[in-house]
């Protein structure tokens, strides 16, 4: 384990350092670079900052475990141990610094929510369901001090003046017990429950459940001043941080605001700075100027406890994932510890120790701020996709402390006996065998004041080159429709390809504007063919494409275009004889792989036809037959079906005509077309005939009408 890291250091280096740039693009990385990726891993005595930096948690010792369901209250004994108030059997324990457990007392309560006391006064505990406040001597002798009528005591506070204060439920009553044992009611807060107490600037601070109020009570006469309405359900914990500020935590969603409480009390007028509504648990700060601001919002379901750490940071115990947070002077939050138990119910500080009590199940932990702690962070299982080789891990570290890296690998997504054992690095290199899956475990150690932080954990890996994929080779059909692009700009045509793909064509000179529909203009583009295809590479390698053509009756593909970077190509088909063709696309990834490691994939299109010549008009005749003038003849095409037959009278537009069989469905069509008279009843002077094949090639002719018509 390396130690003595000072300042910022980059630990580790890249494997395959001498490989060229193409090889470098093959290397991929697993990283822990942010909080989300860090939280996908497992923490054991390791914390994480809001930016995803890892650090060792304080040295942690388990003092008490599984003897109670809940540890509600703790009080340090000054010798490395603590007294504990527990549930659900209402017992009081003393746990020595060495872990020895002594049961001091059993009370009339099932749950002991509150514990306070001192060496000179002994212990005071209380809870529910009977609402008795019990004094327990350090020697284990117990007696009832007060039996409150409410049957529920949420919190106890032993003030600096020696007076014991009790917060109760059901009617919001606060009681006090003097040092000589005299008990009396101090006052009533008009809310359902008083659940938390604090002492600040000679005033008793009370947090309520129901309307979520922070109220200052005069400890002598019970006068009330509402300091803040959180607009949440409960103020669960109060932590004074000197004479200038106090922090408090609130849980629950927004509550309806009314002037009268359920028990008939009324709240005095309040003038406070609103913090806004929040359904999430939140931490608030109250300053000496009596202004409140919300300083942190918790992602967990509940906040249960607050304490000041030996270094001055604020500790926040939460549920239901058993997370202890630490907030620095700027309210930046870190996950200090993740406990196995569901709730961190109580947190207290004493000298260089912090004691933590949990619920579900009950346990007590001691965190030593003056000792070096050690813990592990284990990444989630990383998937390389295929069996891969592992590079040298690297990370960025600051502060001082110990860092070690271990790994294990396997071929299954869930680690089992087939995986390799955890192994440390050797000269910075991973020793785990090649595999598809990898886990990395960081072992961190150090004291809190050494401020060790580990960021940007990175593990390079290199898998075998995977073959690219190419498919769905689509060639524009003959006669693919063109439409003007760019708003009908001259010389600009768009070809619509199968699958919704469009190809734009632009030439320097515009096609002749002869008044024909756009489907007939752009004859220059009729000989162009376009192909598009789909291609991908699982390694994200750069792909190049080679295109080959062959006539269906030929065995060999001939090069059409080599070394294309795009997955589309357009070419002039007049350079190729007419007939049926196939187009083969070959994808190559050799540009981003070492020599000899490149792979190819290919795909062949469906057959398509190349037709470069227009149809021919044959045997045209224009002769009278009785009262009619008949245009007859044939139109033929060597390769494509005839799709259009039209006539024109004296150049006045084109009219659709039909062949003899009534359907344009072959490469040869005969026709006998009666020529209609003009509007004035006279015969036309000239009859034009035009035919087009399915590619769009056009043949035209015209005939003069005999003079006797």
N, C-alpha and C positions, 0 to 999 in steps of 0.2 A: 504494500500500500504506500503510495507516495504521500509525503507530508511536506509542510513548509511552503505551500503555495502563497506567494505574496503578490498583491496587485492583480493584473489580468494576464492570464497565460493561455496559449493555445496548445492543448495537449494532444499528441498523436499526429499522424501525417497520412498521406494517401498511399494506398497500395498501387502497384503498377506505375510508379512514378516515372519510369522511363518510356512509357508507351506514348505514341503520337496522339495527335488531336482526334483522329478518327476513333481510336480506342477510347479516349477520354469521354467521348459522347456515349459510348456503350455503358459506362459505369453509372449505376443508379445509386440512390441513397435512401436509407431509413433515417428519419430524424425525429428528435423530440425538441421541437422549436417553440412550442407555445403551450398554454395551459391545457387546452383541450386534448392534445396528444399526451401530455403528462398524466392527466386524469384518467386516460384510458389504461394506464398501468396500475401497478400495485405498490402501496406504500407500507413500509414497516419501519417506524421510528425515523422516517424521513419526511420533511415538509416540502411545500412548494409555494412559491410566490405567485401573485396574480399574473406575472409575465411568463410563468412556466419554469423559473429557475429552481433547482433542487438544493436542499440544504439539510444537514443533520439536525434532527430534533434534539432537545436537551436530553441528557442521560435520564432514562426512565426506569423506575423500579416498581414492580407490582407488589403492593403491600397486603392486599386483601382481595379475595375473589370468591365468588359463588356462595358466600354464606348468607347473603341477603339479596332480595330482588332489586332493591333500590338503595342507593346511598344519597340521601337528601341533603345532609349538612355535614361539614367538616370544620374542625378547629385544630390548628397546629399545636403540638404540645411543647414546642421549643427545643426538642431533642431529636428531630428528624422523623418523628412520628406524628400521629393525629388522632383526635377523637372523632367518632362518626355517629350520626343519627340516621337510622335506617328504616326501611319498610320491607315487607309488609307485616312484620311482627313487632314493630315498635321497640327495637332494641338499641342500646347505646354500647358502642365498643371503644376500646383503646387499642390502637395498632401501633406498636413500637417501631422505631426506625429500622430494626432488624427483621420486621415482619411478624413478630410475635403478636398474637391476637388475644385480647382479654375482653370478655363480656362484662361491662360495668353494671348494666341495669336493664330491666324490662319494664315497660310503662303500660299505662292503660290504653294507649293509642295503637292503632294499626300502622299508621304512617307518621313518622316523625319528620315533618317538613322543615322544622327550624331548629337550629343549634347555635348557641353563643355562650360566652363565658370567659373566664380568665383563671390564672393559677390561684389567685387569692380568693375568687368568688366561687370557683367550681363551674359546673356546667348547668345550662338551662336548655331544656328541650320541650317541644310541643308539636302538635299536629292535629290529627283527626282519627276517629270521629267524635271524641269526647271533649276536645278543647281544653284539656288540662295542661298547665305549665308545670313541669316537674324540675326540681333541682336535683342534680346528681353530683355528689362529691367526687373528687378525684380518686377517692378510695372505694367508690361504688355504692355509697349510701344514698338512697333517693327519697324524696318527699314531695308532696304536692304543694306548690306555691299558690296557684290560682286556678280555679275552675270557671272558665268564662262561659256565659250562657249560650253563646253562639255555637259552641260545639266544634269550632274550626279555627285553628290558629295557623296562619300562613308564614309568618316571619317573626323573628325575635331580634332585638338590637340592644346591646349593652352600651349605653352612651358613656362618654368620657366623665360625666358627672356621677357615674355609678348607678344610674337609674336604668332598669330594664323596661323596654317598651315592647308591646305585643300587637301585631296586626292581625285582625280577625276577619272572618267572612260572614256572609249573609246580610249584615247590616252596616258594614263599614266602620266598626268601632275600633278605637285604639286605646289600649290600657297601658298602665305603667305600674311597676313594682319597685318601690324604693329599696335602698340597700339594707334597711332594717326589716324588709318584708312586708311593708304596708302596700296594699294594692288598691288602685282606683282607676276609674275611667277618665281618660284625658279628653277625648272628643270623638266626634263622629264625622266621617267624610261621606257626603251623600252619594255613595255609589255602592254597588252590591258587595264588593270585596276590597279589602286592603291587602295586597299580596306581597309587597316589598317595602323595605325601610332603609333609610340612609341618614347619616348625621353630617350636616354641612353648615358651617358658619352658625353654630349654636341653634340650628333649627332641625326639626325632624321632617325628613322628606318621605313622602308616602306615594307609592305607586298603586293604582287601582285596577281592578278587573271589572269590566262592564262598559265603561266609557274610555278607558285608557288614559287616565289623568295622572299628571305629576303635581302633587299638592304639597306645599310647605305648611307644617303645623307648628304653632307655638307650643313647645314642650311643657309650658307651665299652665296656660289657660285654654289651650286647644283651638285658638283662633286659626282660621284657614286662609291661605292664599294659593289660588290655583296658578301654578307656574306655566303649565303647558297642557293643552289638549291634543294628544297625538292623533285623534280620529282613528285610532285602532282599538283593539279589544282590551289589551292589558299592558301595563307597565310592569314587566316581570322582574327586573333587576335594576338596582341603583348603585353607582360606583363614584363616590367623591374622589376627585384628583387634585386635592389641595383647595385653598380658599377661593381660587379664581374660576374653577370649572368643575362640573359634574357630568358624568355620562349616564345614560339610562337606556334600557332596551325595551322595545314594545313588540308584541306579537299580535297577529290576527288582522282581519280585514276591517274596512271602514264600518263605523257604527252610526246609526241615525242620531243626530244631535237634538236633544230636547232639554228644556230648562228644568224639568222635574224628573227625579229619579223614581224607580219602581217602589222604593220604600217611603216615598213622600217627602224626601229632602229636596232642597233647592241649592243650586250652585251660585256662588257670588259672581258678579261681573268679572270678565277676564279680558285682559288686553295682552296678547302675545303675538309673536311673529309666526305666521303659519308655515308649516313645513310641507304642506301638500299631502294628498292621500296616498297611502301605500298599503297594498294587501300583503306585502312580504314583511317578515321580521326586519326591524330596522334599529339602528343605534343612533341616539341623539346626543348632542352636546349642549349643555346649558352653561353660559358664561356668567361672569360676575355682573355684567350689564343686564342680566335677565333675558337675553335673547337666546333663542333655541334654533339650532340647525340640525338637519339630518345629515350625518356624516358617513353612514355606511348602510347598505341594504344587503341582507343575508339571503343566500340562495337556498338555505335549508328551510325546513318547515317551521322550526321553532328555535328561539334563543331561550336558554334556561338560566345562564349564570354569567357573571362578569367578575373579573379580578384584575388587579394591577400586577404585572410580572416584576421580578427583581430589577430588570433593565428599564422599567418605566413604561413598557408597551402595555396595551390593553388585551386581556385574554377573554375570549368569548366562547362559552360552551354551548353546543347546539345539538339538535336531534332532527331527523331520526337516523342519521348515519354516523353518529358518534364522532363528530369532527370538532376539534379545538382550534380556533382561529387566533392569530395574533395580529393586532393592528398597531402600526407604528405611529409616530408623532404626526404624520401626514394622513393618517387613516388608510394607508395602503394595507390590504389584508393578505395574509399568508395562511395556508393550511398548515398549522404547526404539527398536529398529530391526528392520525385516524385511529380510533379505538375499535376494538371488536364489538363492544357493547353499543346499543342503539342510541343512548342519550348521555350527554355530558351534563349532569344535573347540578353539580356544584364545583366551583373552582375557588381556592383560597391560597394566599401567599403567606410565607413566613420565612424571613431571612433570605437565604439563597434557594429556598425550596418552594415549589408550587405543588399543591395537592389537588387531585382531580377525583371526584366521585361520579360514578355512572349508574345508569338504570337499564334494566333489561339486557344483561343482568347486572347486579350490584358488584362493583369493584372499586378499589382505591389505588391510585397511582401517585408516585412521588416523582416530580421532575426536578432535577438538580441543575441549577443554572451555573454552578461553579465547577462542574465536571464535564468531561468529554463524553459525548454520546455517540453511538454508532448505530446506523440503520441501513436499510437497503431500499432501493427503488428498482422495480422490475418492469420493464416495458411490456406492452401488450405483445402478443405473438405476431411477428412481422411475416408477411407472405411475399416471397420473391417471385412467385408464379411458376418457376421451374427450379430445378437443382442449380444452385449458384455457389460461387466462391465468395468468401468474405474478405473485405479489405481491413484496413487499420481504423479502429474507432477514433474519433476525435471529439473534443468538447472544449468549451471555454470556461475557465475557472477564475474566480476572484476570491480574495480573503485567504485564510489559512485553514488547514485541516488535512485530513487524509482522504484519498480518492483511490478506489480500485474498481476495475471493470472485469466482469465475468460474462461468459456467453454459453449458450447451449443451442443445439440445432437438431432438426428432425425432418421427417417427410410427412408427418401428420399434423393437422391443424391444432389438435389438442395434445400438449406434452404428455407422454406416457413413457413406459419402460423402453420403447424403441428409440427415444431421443438420447442424445449424448449427455454425459454428466456436465454439470457446471464446471467450467475451466477458466482460469485467469489468463491474461495476456502473457505472451512471451516476447520480450523485446518489442512490445507495442502491437504485436500481431495476434489476431484471433486464432485460437487453437481448435475451435470446434470444426468438425468436418463439414464439407460442402453439404448442403441440403436445400430444401425448398423453404423451410420455416426457420426463423431465428428469434431468440430472445436475448436481451441484454440486461444484466443486473449491475447496478452501480452501488458500491459499498462506500458510504460517506461517514466520516467521523470528525468531531470537533466540538468545541464549546460554543455556546451562543455568542460570546463576545469575540470569537475569531471570525465570525461573519462569512463563513464559507458559502459560496454560491457556484453552482454548476449549471451552465446553460448550453444550448445548441449541441446536444449529444447527436452525433452523426455516425452512421455505419455504412460505408460504401459496399456495394456488392456488384458482382458481374455474373450474369447468367449466360448460358449458351445462346448463340444467335438464333432467333426464331424466324422461320420462313415468312416472307410477306404474303399477303393475300390479294389477289386481283380477280374480280368477277364482274358480271353484268356489263359486258362489252356491248354497247349499243351503237349501231351505225344508222345515220339518218336515212330514212326510206327514200326511194326514188320519188320524185315529185313532192318532197317535203315542202309544205307551204311556207312562203316568205311573207313577212309584213315589214312595213317601214319601221325603223327605230329612230330614236332621237327626234320624235315629233315629225316624222316624214322627211327628214333631212335627205337631200339629194345624195345618191351614191351610198346610202346606208340601208342595208337589209338585215332582217333577222330571220334565222331559220329555226323552226320549232322542232326539237328532237324528241324521241320517245322519253317518257318519264318526266316531262315538264321542263327539260333543259332547253335553253335558247342560246343560239350562237349568232352574234352580230357580225356582219360583213360591211366593210367600208372600203371604197376605192376612191382614187383621186378624181376621176371623172364620173359624172352621174350617168346612169343608164339613159338611153334615149327616151324622152317623154313623148310617147305616141298616142296618149289618151287611153291606153289599154288599162284594165284593172291591175292592181299591184301584183296579183297572181301571175300576170303575163309580163310584167316588166322585170328587169334584172335578168335577162337571158344570160348575161355574163356569169351569173351565179348558179345557173342550172347545172353546170358541170362540177360544182363543188360538192364534196361529201364530207360529213363530219362524224367523228366518233367520240364517245365519252365512255368512261369506265369507272368502277369503284375499286379503290385500293387502300389497304391499311397495313401497318406494321406494328405488331405487339410490342416491339422494343422502341417504338418511336424513331426508327431509323429513317434517314432521308432516302426516298425512293426515286429511281430514274426508270424511264420506260422506253422500250424498243417496240416498234410496230412493224408487222410483216403482213403481206398480202399474197394470196394465191387464188388462181382460177380453180373452180371446183374439180375440173378434170386433171389438174396438175398435182403432183405429189409434193413439190417443194414450195415453201413459203419464201417470198422474195422481200428484201428490206423495203419498207416504205419510209420510215423516219426513225432515227436512232437517237438515244440520249435525251429524251424529252423530260422536262421537269414537271409539267402539268398533266392532269389526267383527262385531257381532251386534245383533239387534233383535227384540223380541216385540211383537205388536200384537193387538187384539181384532178378529177377522174379522167380527163381527156388523154392523160398520158398512159392510160391503161386500156387494153382492148375491151370491147364490150363482152359481157357475159356475167356469170354468177361467181361471186367471190366470197371468201372468208377472210376476216381480219383477226390476226393473233396479236395480243398485247403481252409483252414480257416485262415483269416488274423486277428490278434489281436493287439490293440494299448494300452493294459493295462500297459505295461512297463513304459510309460511316462504319465500316468494319475493316479489320486488318486484312492484308492480302491473303487470299485463300479461304477466308471465313465468310465471304459474301454468299447469299442465297438468292434464288430466283423463284418466281411463280409466274404462271401464264394462264391465259384464258382466251378462248376463241369465240368470235361472234357467231350469230346465226347467219346463214347465207344471205347475201344481198346482191342486187343487180346493178351493173354499170351500163348505162345507155347514153351514148354520146351523140346520136343522130336523130333528126326529126322524122316524123312520118312522111310518107310520099302519097301525093294525090295522083291517081291514075284514071285513064279512060274518061276524062271529063267531057260531058256533052250537055248542051243547052238547046233543046228543040221542042217545037210545039207538038202536042198530042191532043187533037180536037180543040177544045176551048182553053186548054191549060198549057202552061209553059213548064217543062220538066227539066230539072237539073239532075243528071245521073253521073255515076262514076264509082270509084273505089278509093279507099284510103288504107294504106298498109304500113306496118312498122316491123322491123326485123326482131326486136327484142321486147317491146313494151306494148301494153294494151292501149287501144285508142279510147280516150276518155271524153273527148269533146268534139262535137261537129256543129258548125255554125255557118249561116249564110248572111250576106249583106246586100241590100238593094241600093244601088247608086251611092254607096259609101255612107249610108245613113244608119250606122250602128250595126250590131250583130244580133241575129236571132237564132235561138237554139233549134237544131234540127235533129232528126232521128234516122238511124239506118233502116234498111229494109226489114230486118227482124225485130225492130223496135227496141233494141238494147245494145249499148256500147259495152261489149264484154269480151272482145278478142283483138288480135293484132291485125285483123283484116276485116273491113266492114264495107259492104256495098250499100249504095243509097240511090233512091229515086225521090227527089224532093220537089213537090209542086211549088212553083215560084208565085207568090201572091202579087196582085196588082198594087200599085201605089194608091195613096188616098184619093187622087183625082180620077182613079179608074184606068189610068194609062199603065202600060207595061214599063218596067224599068229599062234603062239603057245598058246597065252593067250589073252583073250578079257576081258577088265575091263568095268564095267558099274558104273556110278555115277549119283545120283539124289539129288536135293536140294529143300527145300521148301522156301517160301517167307521170312521166318525169317532168312534163311541161314543155317539151319541144313542140314547136308549132310549124305547120306547113300551110301556106296560103296560095290561092290562085284566083283569077277572075276571068270571066267570059263575057263577051258582048252578046247582047240579045239580037236575034236576027231582025233585019229591017222590016220584014212583013208583019212584025208584032208591034 
